[in-house]
Amino acid sequence: MSAFGLCFNLGPSIKMTPRLARVCATCLSHKVNRTDLRIASFTWIKRFGTGPDGGDDDSGAPVPSSPALFPFSKGASRFGRRPLSPLERVSQMLPQESLSEEVWELRGKKPREENDDTETQTPKKLIEDLDVHEQSGDGVVNESKEDLTHVLPGERLMCFGEVLLAEYRRKRRLELQKMFQLEKGSKLGSNSGFIAHDAIQGCHAGTVLRTSLGIPMLIRRPSLEEFTLFMKRGPAIAYPKDASAMLMMMDVNEGDCVLESGSGSGAMSLFLSRAVGSSGSVLSVEVRADHHRRAVLNYERWRSSWRLRSGNEWPENVHFHLGDLTNAAPSLAGRSFNSVALDMINPHLALPTVVPHLHTGGVCAIYQANVTQIIDLMEGLRCSTLPLVCERVVEVQYRDWLLAPSLQKDGSFNRRKKPPGEETAESENDDAEEGHESPAHFPFGSVPYIARPHPEQNGHTAFLVKLRKISK
Ligand SMILES: C[S@@+](CC[C@H](N)C(=O)[O-])C[C@H]1O[C@@H](n2cnc3c(N)ncnc32)[C@H](O)[C@@H]1O
C-alpha cells in the first residue's frame, strides 16, 4: 500500500489536524515507505480514518475527486488566485467534518454552529490527540462493552485464547510491549499495574485500557512480524526485515513448494507459510529435537490464535522434519522445490544435497550472521561443480527516523517565528498580488518539526546471499 493509502486507511477517532495534513503531504511528496512508519511518533496516525462514516477505506487508493469531497469549494475564492500547496490539496480531499477547528480558523471560515460544544483545539489538546494512549478515557475500561454495537462487518472482538499485544507509549517512547494469551480469570501484570483479562475480552482489538495504577495501555493483536519477535525462542530467528528480503529474493509465490532449513524457532517457517498460501507447501528441516519442537509449538500457537481472531483456518502447509539436511537425500527423493531458504551453520555442506531438488532457474537464499561465513560459502562454491551462480550479497538496513512536531518544555507546540517586518509587508500585499504564495495564505506550517534519524537504531542482523541454479 502506498504511504498515501496508509494515511487514508486509518481509524475513525482522530480529527484532521494541521499535523496530520502535514504528515499526509509528507508521505505524498516523499513516498515514505510504509515500514518506515513504525516509530513511536507515527502510531497515532493509524487511528485516523476518512472512509464514508469515518471508517477505513479498504481500497487504500486516493479519495476520488467527487464534488462532495471538496468542502472548500464555497470558500475557494480565497485560495483560487494561487496554486494550491500540496498540503492544501490533501486537506481538500478530506471530508469537512474531519477538519479541526484550528484548520477552519486558519482558513478564515468557521463551519460549526454557535452552540457547538466541541472543545476548541488548543495546542495542548492537539498534543493529547497525538499521544493517544495518554488522552483516552478515565475508567479501567475506556470503551465500555455496552458501546460495542459499532462492530464493522468482518471485524471480530478480542476473545479468550487469542494471542494479544499490550503496549504503552509515553512521550513518543515505547515504554512497554508485551505479548500474552488472553485467559479467563488471568491478569496482565507489569510494573505499570495490572489489567484483568476479563476486562479485555469482548473489546475491539486496538482498545486503550487503564491498568490498576491508571496507566493507559493499548491492547491489540500482534502482526505476524510482532508475533515472531515476541514468541518464545530456541535459537535466534531470521529477523522479519531479512525474512521479507529473502522472500523477495526467492520470488516466493502462492502455490510454491519451498525447502527451508533449519526450522530454528519457526519464524521463517511462518513467513514462508503465509507466502505460499493454502495451495503451496513448505518442508522445514531441523537437526535438533528441541528446536524442532519449538518451531512446531510456535507455528501451532500462531495458527490457533489466527483461528480465533479471523474465524478462518491458517493453512496447515508446513511439514516440520527432524533430521540433518546434509544427510536428507532419502527424505528429499522424488521432491522438487521452487526455491530454498537456508539459515543454518555451514550451508555450503548442505548444498550438494539440496541443489538437485531445486528447479533450474530457482533461487537458494542464504542467511548468515558473519561475513566470514559468507566467505567460506563462496570459497566452498568456487571449489565445487554445483550449477549455482551468486547474484547478490546484501545486508538489509532499516533506518528509523524521528519525525514529530517540535514541543516546548510545557508540552505545547513550538511556533515558527516570522522574520521581523514580514507580517506588515504581507498584509499590504495581501490583496494586490494575485497568485503570489505569501505565508499568510498557508493554513498549515506554523509548527516546526523534528525530522532526523532516530537515536536508537537496530544493529546488524545478517548478510543474505542469493544463489541461482543454472543449467551449465
Ligand atoms: C538460526 S537457527 C534458524 C532460525 C530460523 N530460520 C527461524 O527463523 O526461526 C539455525 C538452525 O539450524 C539448525 N541446523 C544447523 N545445522 C543443521 C543441519 N545440518 N540440518 C538441519 N538443521 C540444522 C540449528 O539446529 C538451528 O536450529
PDBQT file of the ligand as one rigid body, heavy atoms in Angstrom, charges set to zero:
ROOT
HETATM    1  C1  LIG A 501      19.491 -19.695  13.433  1.00  0.00    +0.000 C 
HETATM    2  S1  LIG A 501      18.543 -21.100  13.527  1.00  0.00    +0.000 S 
HETATM    3  C2  LIG A 501      17.316 -20.877  12.293  1.00  0.00    +0.000 C 
HETATM    4  C3  LIG A 501      16.252 -19.923  12.708  1.00  0.00    +0.000 C 
HETATM    5  C4  LIG A 501      15.056 -19.919  11.830  1.00  0.00    +0.000 C 
HETATM    6  N1  LIG A 501      15.385 -19.510  10.484  1.00  0.00    +0.000 N 
HETATM    7  C5  LIG A 501      13.962 -19.014  12.384  1.00  0.00    +0.000 C 
HETATM    8  O1  LIG A 501      13.606 -18.025  11.700  1.00  0.00    +0.000 OA
HETATM    9  O2  LIG A 501      13.478 -19.249  13.467  1.00  0.00    +0.000 OA
HETATM   10  C6  LIG A 501      19.578 -22.281  12.807  1.00  0.00    +0.000 C 
HETATM   11  C7  LIG A 501      19.037 -23.688  12.968  1.00  0.00    +0.000 C 
HETATM   12  O3  LIG A 501      19.665 -24.545  12.013  1.00  0.00    +0.000 OA
HETATM   13  C8  LIG A 501      19.743 -25.803  12.622  1.00  0.00    +0.000 C 
HETATM   14  N2  LIG A 501      20.749 -26.601  11.864  1.00  0.00    +0.000 N 
HETATM   15  C9  LIG A 501      22.077 -26.450  11.842  1.00  0.00    +0.000 A 
HETATM   16  N3  LIG A 501      22.630 -27.354  11.041  1.00  0.00    +0.000 NA
HETATM   17  C10 LIG A 501      21.622 -28.089  10.518  1.00  0.00    +0.000 A 
HETATM   18  C11 LIG A 501      21.556 -29.174   9.609  1.00  0.00    +0.000 A 
HETATM   19  N4  LIG A 501      22.662 -29.702   9.071  1.00  0.00    +0.000 N 
HETATM   20  N5  LIG A 501      20.360 -29.676   9.277  1.00  0.00    +0.000 NA
HETATM   21  C12 LIG A 501      19.241 -29.149   9.814  1.00  0.00    +0.000 A 
HETATM   22  N6  LIG A 501      19.257 -28.129  10.683  1.00  0.00    +0.000 NA
HETATM   23  C13 LIG A 501      20.413 -27.608  11.034  1.00  0.00    +0.000 A 
HETATM   24  C14 LIG A 501      20.151 -25.478  14.053  1.00  0.00    +0.000 C 
HETATM   25  O4  LIG A 501      19.900 -26.546  14.930  1.00  0.00    +0.000 OA
HETATM   26  C15 LIG A 501      19.300 -24.282  14.335  1.00  0.00    +0.000 C 
HETATM   27  O5  LIG A 501      18.100 -24.621  14.940  1.00  0.00    +0.000 OA
ENDROOT
TORSDOF 0
